[in-house]
Amino acid sequence: QVQLVESGGGLVQSGGSLRLSCAASERTFSGYAMGWYRQAPGKEREFVASINSNGGDTAYAHSVKGRFTISRDNAKNTLYLQMHSLVPEDTAVYYCAAGLPQEYATGYLYRVLYSYWGQGTQVTVSS
């Protein structure tokens, strides 16, 4: 059982930056692919970014590519999401998740089956 705890959310002005963190409880963190998702009020949860187990491969949603960077520190059992050039449309609860890829064909990081989820951290971007 992997427990995930997000932190780093808050209120920021449009154009600002935030860095989210996700602390994992297990040493087996390094064996999981990790992802960030978000859910805005009245909307479905959507994929933001993902990263493979050793941090060497990443994937991003089109809406955040070039503005957000996902990274991980396996020695610290921590996942990060650095967010720049934030806009009001980025306002949402952000969740981290841990899972295992089902295959390794092109684009596999968009198809990870996530088994463990954090409770989320609120990000609010004011205009």
Backbone as a printed PyTorch tensor [residue, N CA C, xyz], in Angstrom:
tensor([[[  0.8430,  -1.1870,   0.0000],
         [  0.0000,   0.0000,   0.0000],
         [  0.8830,   1.2440,   0.0000]],

        [[  0.7240,   2.0850,  -1.0070],
         [  1.4950,   3.3250,  -1.1020],
         [  0.6020,   4.4780,  -0.6790]],

        [[  1.0640,   5.2320,   0.2910],
         [  0.3290,   6.4280,   0.6950],
         [  1.0040,   7.6530,   0.0920]],

        [[  0.1860,   8.5310,  -0.4660],
         [  0.6920,   9.7130,  -1.1520],
         [  0.0970,  10.9630,  -0.5120]],

        [[  0.9490,  11.9390,  -0.2590],
         [  0.4960,  13.1810,   0.3590],
         [  1.0210,  14.3560,  -0.4580]],

        [[  0.0840,  15.1150,  -1.0330],
         [  0.4510,  16.2880,  -1.8230],
         [  0.6010,  17.5210,  -0.9390]],

        [[  1.4130,  18.4490,  -1.3840],
         [  1.5660,  19.7290,  -0.7100],
         [  2.0430,  20.7630,  -1.7220]],

        [[  1.9870,  22.0280,  -1.3210],
         [  2.5130,  23.0880,  -2.1570],
         [  1.4690,  23.8990,  -2.8940]],

        [[  0.2090,  23.5130,  -2.7710],
         [ -0.8290,  24.2790,  -3.4290],
         [ -1.0420,  25.6200,  -2.7540]],

        [[ -1.8560,  26.4440,  -3.3790],
         [ -2.1400,  27.7510,  -2.8000],
         [ -2.7620,  28.6890,  -3.8030]],

        [[ -2.7830,  29.9500,  -3.4450],
         [ -3.3410,  31.0090,  -4.2890],
         [ -2.1940,  31.7720,  -4.9410]],

        [[ -2.2710,  31.9360,  -6.2470],
         [ -1.2220,  32.6350,  -6.9740],
         [ -1.8700,  33.4720,  -8.0700]],

        [[ -1.2280,  34.5640,  -8.4050],
         [ -1.7470,  35.4150,  -9.4780],
         [ -1.4210,  34.8370, -10.8420]],

        [[ -2.2210,  35.1940, -11.8080],
         [ -1.9760,  34.7630, -13.1690],
         [ -0.5640,  35.1570, -13.5970]],

        [[  0.1420,  34.2230, -14.2120],
         [  1.5220,  34.4410, -14.5920],
         [  2.5270,  33.9630, -13.5720]],

        [[  2.0490,  33.5970, -12.4080],
         [  2.9190,  33.1560, -11.3230],
         [  3.3150,  31.7000, -11.4320]],

        [[  4.0280,  31.2560, -10.4100],
         [  4.5620,  29.9010, -10.3790],
         [  4.2610,  29.2380,  -9.0380]],

        [[  4.1860,  27.9190,  -9.0730],
         [  4.0570,  27.1090,  -7.8650],
         [  4.7890,  25.8040,  -8.1060]],

        [[  5.2480,  25.1850,  -7.0310],
         [  5.7950,  23.8400,  -7.1230],
         [  5.0310,  22.9340,  -6.1660]],

        [[  4.4290,  21.9130,  -6.7290],
         [  3.7320,  20.9140,  -5.9350],
         [  4.6830,  19.7700,  -5.6120]],

        [[  4.4760,  19.1840,  -4.4480],
         [  5.2360,  18.0040,  -4.0460],
         [  4.2710,  16.8880,  -3.6790]],

        [[  4.7510,  15.6780,  -3.8250],
         [  3.9620,  14.5000,  -3.4590],
         [  4.9080,  13.5410,  -2.7530]],

        [[  4.7090,  13.3780,  -1.4650],
         [  5.5640,  12.4990,  -0.6680],
         [  4.9400,  11.1090,  -0.5910]],

        [[  5.7470,  10.1080,  -0.8760],
         [  5.2740,   8.7240,  -0.8580],
         [  5.7910,   8.0080,   0.3800]],

        [[  4.9900,   7.0820,   0.8760],
         [  5.3110,   6.4110,   2.1280],
         [  6.2400,   5.2210,   1.9630]],

        [[  6.3440,   4.7310,   0.7470],
         [  7.0230,   3.4610,   0.5550],
         [  8.3790,   3.5970,  -0.1270]],

        [[  9.2980,   2.7270,   0.2950],
         [ 10.5870,   2.6860,  -0.3940],
         [ 10.4270,   2.1810,  -1.8180]],

        [[  9.3140,   1.4730,  -2.0720],
         [  9.0720,   0.9430,  -3.4210],
         [  8.6310,   2.0290,  -4.3890]],

        [[  8.5700,   3.2860,  -3.8990],
         [  8.2350,   4.4310,  -4.7510],
         [  9.0070,   4.3820,  -6.0590]],

        [[ 10.2670,   4.0150,  -5.9980],
         [ 11.1140,   4.0520,  -7.1840],
         [ 10.6960,   3.0360,  -8.2350]],

        [[  9.8240,   2.1160,  -7.8810],
         [  9.3640,   1.1210,  -8.8380],
         [  8.1080,   1.5190,  -9.5790]],

        [[  7.5220,   2.6370,  -9.2190],
         [  6.2570,   3.0650,  -9.8070],
         [  6.4290,   4.1960, -10.8110]],

        [[  5.6290,   4.1560, -11.8340],
         [  5.4070,   5.3650, -12.6210],
         [  4.5010,   6.2820, -11.8020]],

        [[  4.6820,   7.5740, -11.9770],
         [  3.9170,   8.5480, -11.2030],
         [  3.2350,   9.5410, -12.1250]],

        [[  2.1140,  10.0490, -11.6620],
         [  1.3920,  11.0030, -12.4810],
         [  0.7640,  12.1060, -11.6570]],

        [[  0.4670,  13.1930, -12.3350],
         [ -0.3130,  14.2970, -11.7770],
         [ -1.6020,  14.4170, -12.5870]],

        [[ -2.6990,  14.5410, -11.8660],
         [ -4.0020,  14.8020, -12.4600],
         [ -4.5830,  16.0290, -11.7700]],

        [[ -5.6110,  16.6050, -12.3810],
         [ -6.2930,  17.7210, -11.7430],
         [ -7.7790,  17.6670, -12.0360]],

        [[ -8.5380,  18.2630, -11.1310],
         [ -9.9890,  18.3180, -11.3150],
         [-10.4900,  19.6940, -10.9180]],

        [[-11.0560,  20.3790, -11.8880],
         [-11.6430,  21.6930, -11.6570],
         [-13.1110,  21.5150, -11.2690]],

        [[-13.6860,  22.5070, -10.6020],
         [-15.0960,  22.4050, -10.1930],
         [-16.0060,  22.1380, -11.3840]],

        [[-16.8590,  21.1470, -11.2570],
         [-17.8050,  20.8380, -12.3100],
         [-17.2300,  20.1140, -13.5060]],

        [[-15.9630,  19.7480, -13.4290],
         [-15.3150,  19.0680, -14.5560],
         [-14.7700,  17.7090, -14.1230]],

        [[-14.5080,  16.8760, -15.1130],
         [-13.9210,  15.5800, -14.8310],
         [-12.4270,  15.7280, -14.5340]],

        [[-11.9150,  14.7670, -13.8080],
         [-10.4820,  14.7600, -13.5420],
         [ -9.7300,  14.5490, -14.8530]],

        [[ -8.6460,  15.2930, -15.0420],
         [ -7.9030,  15.1980, -16.2930],
         [ -6.4230,  14.9830, -16.0350]],

        [[ -5.8020,  14.3270, -16.9690],
         [ -4.3740,  14.0510, -16.9230],
         [ -3.5790,  15.3430, -17.0810]],

        [[ -2.5070,  15.4710, -16.3070],
         [ -1.6250,  16.6250, -16.4080],
         [ -0.2460,  16.2020, -16.9060]],

        [[  0.3730,  15.2550, -16.2030],
         [  1.7300,  14.8320, -16.5550],
         [  2.0240,  13.4910, -15.9070]],

        [[  3.0020,  12.7940, -16.4690],
         [  3.4320,  11.5340, -15.8770],
         [  4.9210,  11.3540, -16.0950]],

        [[  5.5040,  10.4600, -15.3200],
         [  6.9400,  10.2280, -15.3680],
         [  7.2030,   8.7570, -15.0690]],

        [[  8.1950,   8.1900, -15.7380],
         [  8.4620,   6.7790, -15.5060],
         [  9.2610,   6.5880, -14.2100]],

        [[  9.5390,   5.3480, -13.8920],
         [ 10.0710,   5.0310, -12.5630],
         [ 11.4440,   5.6440, -12.2790]],

        [[ 12.2820,   5.7820, -13.3030],
         [ 13.6170,   6.3320, -13.0500],
         [ 13.7350,   7.7990, -13.4370]],

        [[ 12.6210,   8.3900, -13.8680],
         [ 12.6290,   9.8090, -14.1950],
         [ 13.1420,  10.1470, -15.5760]],

        [[ 13.4290,   9.1300, -16.3720],
         [ 14.0140,   9.3690, -17.6710],
         [ 13.0260,   9.6320, -18.7910]],

        [[ 11.7590,   9.4610, -18.5410],
         [ 10.7470,   9.6510, -19.5640],
         [  9.5420,  10.3610, -18.9570]],

        [[  9.0090,  11.3210, -19.6980],
         [  7.8830,  12.0940, -19.1970],
         [  6.8300,  12.2640, -20.2900]],

        [[  5.6330,  12.6120, -19.8660],
         [  4.5410,  12.9100, -20.7920],
         [  3.7070,  14.0320, -20.2030]],

        [[  3.1680,  14.8800, -21.0780],
         [  2.3980,  16.0370, -20.6270],
         [  1.1130,  16.1800, -21.4260]],

        [[  0.1190,  16.7250, -20.7630],
         [ -1.0720,  17.1580, -21.4780],
         [ -0.7070,  18.3590, -22.3380]],

        [[ -1.3890,  18.4870, -23.4590],
         [ -1.0930,  19.5830, -24.3810],
         [ -1.2490,  20.9420, -23.7020]],

        [[ -2.2130,  21.0350, -22.8020],
         [ -2.5310,  22.3270, -22.1820],
         [ -1.4400,  22.8290, -21.2390]],

        [[ -0.5460,  21.9430, -20.7940],
         [  0.4760,  22.3620, -19.8340],
         [  1.8910,  22.2190, -20.3920]],

        [[  2.0280,  21.6100, -21.5400],
         [  3.3460,  21.3830, -22.1040],
         [  4.0710,  22.7020, -22.3150]],

        [[  5.3100,  22.7510, -21.8540],
         [  6.1010,  23.9700, -21.9620],
         [  5.9510,  24.8960, -20.7700]],

        [[  4.9500,  24.6530, -19.9220],
         [  4.7450,  25.4770, -18.7210],
         [  5.0010,  24.6820, -17.4440]],

        [[  4.6640,  23.3910, -17.4650],
         [  4.8100,  22.5290, -16.2930],
         [  5.9450,  21.5460, -16.5260]],

        [[  6.6120,  21.1740, -15.4320],
         [  7.6620,  20.1600, -15.4830],
         [  7.4590,  19.1680, -14.3550]],

        [[  7.3680,  17.8950, -14.7080],
         [  7.2680,  16.8360, -13.7110],
         [  8.6530,  16.2610, -13.4660]],

        [[  8.9370,  15.9700, -12.2200],
         [ 10.2270,  15.3690, -11.8790],
         [ 10.0530,  14.5430, -10.6160]],

        [[ 11.0710,  13.7700, -10.2930],
         [ 11.0090,  12.9390,  -9.0960],
         [ 12.3870,  12.8010,  -8.4920]],

        [[ 12.4130,  12.5850,  -7.1850],
         [ 13.6450,  12.2970,  -6.4660],
         [ 13.4160,  10.9800,  -5.7340]],

        [[ 13.8930,   9.8990,  -6.2930],
         [ 13.6440,   8.5800,  -5.7090],
         [ 14.3480,   8.4020,  -4.3640]],

        [[ 15.4260,   9.1310,  -4.1420],
         [ 16.1080,   9.0500,  -2.8470],
         [ 15.2540,   9.6570,  -1.7370]],

        [[ 14.3870,  10.5870,  -2.1110],
         [ 13.5140,  11.2450,  -1.1340],
         [ 12.0640,  10.7700,  -1.2310]],

        [[ 11.8050,   9.7890,  -2.0970],
         [ 10.4360,   9.2770,  -2.2770],
         [  9.4560,  10.4110,  -2.5740]],

        [[  9.8470,  11.3330,  -3.4290],
         [  9.0420,  12.5250,  -3.6720],
         [  8.9060,  12.8110,  -5.1610]],

        [[  7.7150,  13.1830,  -5.5260],
         [  7.3580,  13.5940,  -6.8750],
         [  7.0970,  15.0980,  -6.8580]],

        [[  7.4480,  15.7660,  -7.9530],
         [  7.2580,  17.2140,  -8.0380],
         [  6.5010,  17.6010,  -9.3030]],

        [[  5.8630,  18.7580,  -9.2290],
         [  5.2940,  19.3770, -10.4180],
         [  5.5980,  20.8670, -10.3270]],

        [[  6.5310,  21.3300, -11.1410],
         [  6.8580,  22.7440, -11.2030],
         [  5.9450,  23.3860, -12.2380]],

        [[  5.2260,  24.4180, -11.8040],
         [  4.2510,  25.0570, -12.6730],
         [  4.6340,  26.5240, -12.8680]],

        [[  4.7610,  26.9270, -14.1130],
         [  5.0680,  28.3280, -14.4550],
         [  3.9480,  28.8800, -15.3370]],

        [[  3.9320,  30.2030, -15.4600],
         [  2.9730,  30.8900, -16.3500],
         [  1.5450,  30.4200, -16.0930]],

        [[  1.1930,  30.3590, -14.8340],
         [ -0.1280,  29.8580, -14.4630],
         [ -1.2250,  30.7990, -14.9470]],

        [[ -2.3290,  30.2100, -15.3360],
         [ -3.5020,  30.9490, -15.8000],
         [ -4.7080,  30.4750, -15.0080]],

        [[ -5.7770,  31.2820, -14.9770],
         [ -6.9560,  30.8900, -14.1930],
         [ -7.4900,  29.5000, -14.5480]],

        [[ -7.3160,  29.0860, -15.7960],
         [ -7.7900,  27.7620, -16.2240],
         [ -7.0180,  26.6250, -15.5590]],

        [[ -5.9160,  26.9290, -14.9080],
         [ -5.1660,  25.8990, -14.1730],
         [ -5.7330,  25.6770, -12.7730]],

        [[ -6.6970,  26.4850, -12.3830],
         [ -7.3120,  26.3280, -11.0690],
         [ -7.9890,  24.9730, -10.9510]],

        [[ -7.6050,  24.2210,  -9.9250],
         [ -8.1270,  22.8660,  -9.7540],
         [ -7.5310,  22.2660,  -8.4910]],

        [[ -8.0720,  21.1270,  -8.1120],
         [ -7.4200,  20.2850,  -7.1160],
         [ -6.4690,  19.3580,  -7.8720]],

        [[ -5.2320,  19.3450,  -7.4420],
         [ -4.2070,  18.5400,  -8.1060],
         [ -3.9220,  17.2870,  -7.2820]],

        [[ -3.9150,  16.1570,  -7.9710],
         [ -3.7030,  14.8640,  -7.3360],
         [ -2.4590,  14.1930,  -7.9040]],

        [[ -1.7080,  13.5310,  -7.0420],
         [ -0.6430,  12.6720,  -7.5450],
         [ -1.1070,  11.2170,  -7.4550]],

        [[ -0.5150,  10.3910,  -8.2920],
         [ -0.9150,   8.9920,  -8.3610],
         [  0.2910,   8.1210,  -8.6780]],

        [[  0.2360,   6.8850,  -8.2060],
         [  1.2990,   5.9130,  -8.4510],
         [  0.7020,   4.6950,  -9.1450]],

        [[  1.4230,   4.1890, -10.1230],
         [  0.9190,   3.0240, -10.8280],
         [  1.9870,   2.3370, -11.6410]],

        [[  1.5680,   1.3190, -12.3600],
         [  2.4770,   0.5400, -13.1760],
         [  2.0550,   0.5960, -14.6290]],

        [[  2.9830,   0.8450, -15.5340],
         [  2.6420,   0.8030, -16.9580],
         [  2.1520,  -0.5860, -17.3570]],

        [[  1.1910,  -0.6410, -18.2490],
         [  0.6640,  -1.9200, -18.7210],
         [  1.4410,  -2.4520, -19.9120]],

        [[  2.1510,  -1.5500, -20.5890],
         [  2.9720,  -1.9200, -21.7350],
         [  3.9180,  -0.7640, -21.9860]],

        [[  4.7770,  -0.8810, -22.9650],
         [  5.8020,   0.1290, -23.1980],
         [  5.8540,   0.5880, -24.6490]],

        [[  4.7220,   0.5120, -25.3180],
         [  4.6500,   1.0610, -26.6690],
         [  4.6930,   2.5850, -26.6020]],

        [[  4.8880,   3.2160, -27.7270],
         [  4.9380,   4.6700, -27.7930],
         [  3.7210,   5.2740, -27.0980]],

        [[  3.9800,   6.2380, -26.2420],
         [  2.8940,   6.8830, -25.5230],
         [  2.4300,   6.1470, -24.2900]],

        [[  3.2330,   5.1860, -23.8290],
         [  2.7760,   4.3420, -22.7140],
         [  2.4990,   5.1360, -21.4400]],

        [[  3.1860,   6.2710, -21.2900],
         [  2.9770,   7.0530, -20.0670],
         [  1.6110,   7.7320, -20.0280]],

        [[  0.9000,   7.7270, -21.1470],
         [ -0.4700,   8.2340, -21.1600],
         [ -1.4740,   7.1450, -20.7880]],

        [[ -0.9820,   5.9000, -20.6020],
         [ -1.8980,   4.7730, -20.3820],
         [ -1.5690,   4.0060, -19.1040]],

        [[ -0.8980,   4.6440, -18.1810],
         [ -0.5520,   3.9850, -16.9180],
         [ -1.8220,   3.6990, -16.1180]],

        [[ -1.8700,   2.5410, -15.5180],
         [ -2.9660,   2.1850, -14.6210],
         [ -2.5610,   2.5920, -13.2090]],

        [[ -3.1940,   3.6290, -12.6910],
         [ -2.8280,   4.1450, -11.3800],
         [ -3.6380,   3.4580, -10.2910]],

        [[ -2.9280,   2.9320,  -9.3050],
         [ -3.5790,   2.1920,  -8.2290],
         [ -3.6960,   2.9960,  -6.9470]],

        [[ -2.8400,   3.9820,  -6.7880],
         [ -2.7950,   4.7420,  -5.5460],
         [ -2.8990,   6.2260,  -5.8560]],

        [[ -3.7020,   6.9100,  -5.0220],
         [ -3.9710,   8.3370,  -5.2240],
         [ -3.8130,   9.0910,  -3.9160]],

        [[ -3.3420,  10.3290,  -4.0330],
         [ -3.3130,  11.2000,  -2.8790],
         [ -4.6510,  11.8770,  -2.6850]],

        [[ -4.7360,  12.7280,  -1.6540],
         [ -5.9850,  13.4130,  -1.3270],
         [ -6.1430,  14.7280,  -2.0850]],

        [[ -5.0810,  15.2030,  -2.6730],
         [ -5.1780,  16.4060,  -3.4890],
         [ -4.7370,  17.6690,  -2.7640]],

        [[ -4.3160,  18.6480,  -3.5540],
         [ -3.9650,  19.9590,  -3.0370],
         [ -4.5530,  21.0200,  -3.9560]],

        [[ -5.1450,  22.0440,  -3.3800],
         [ -5.8630,  23.0600,  -4.1620],
         [ -4.8860,  24.0760,  -4.7410]],

        [[ -5.0400,  24.3300,  -6.0230],
         [ -4.3140,  25.4020,  -6.6950],
         [ -5.3470,  26.3790,  -7.2440]],

        [[ -5.2170,  27.6290,  -6.8560],
         [ -6.1290,  28.6620,  -7.3260],
         [ -5.3230,  29.7720,  -7.9680]],

        [[ -5.6480,  30.0860,  -9.2190],
         [ -4.9550,  31.1250,  -9.9650],
         [ -5.9320,  32.2720, -10.1910]],

        [[ -5.5860,  33.4160,  -9.6600],
         [ -6.4570,  34.5840,  -9.8110],
         [ -6.0590,  35.3890, -11.0390]],

        [[ -7.0390,  36.0150, -11.6420],
         [ -6.7720,  36.8080, -12.8600],
         [ -6.3840,  38.2390, -12.5100]]])
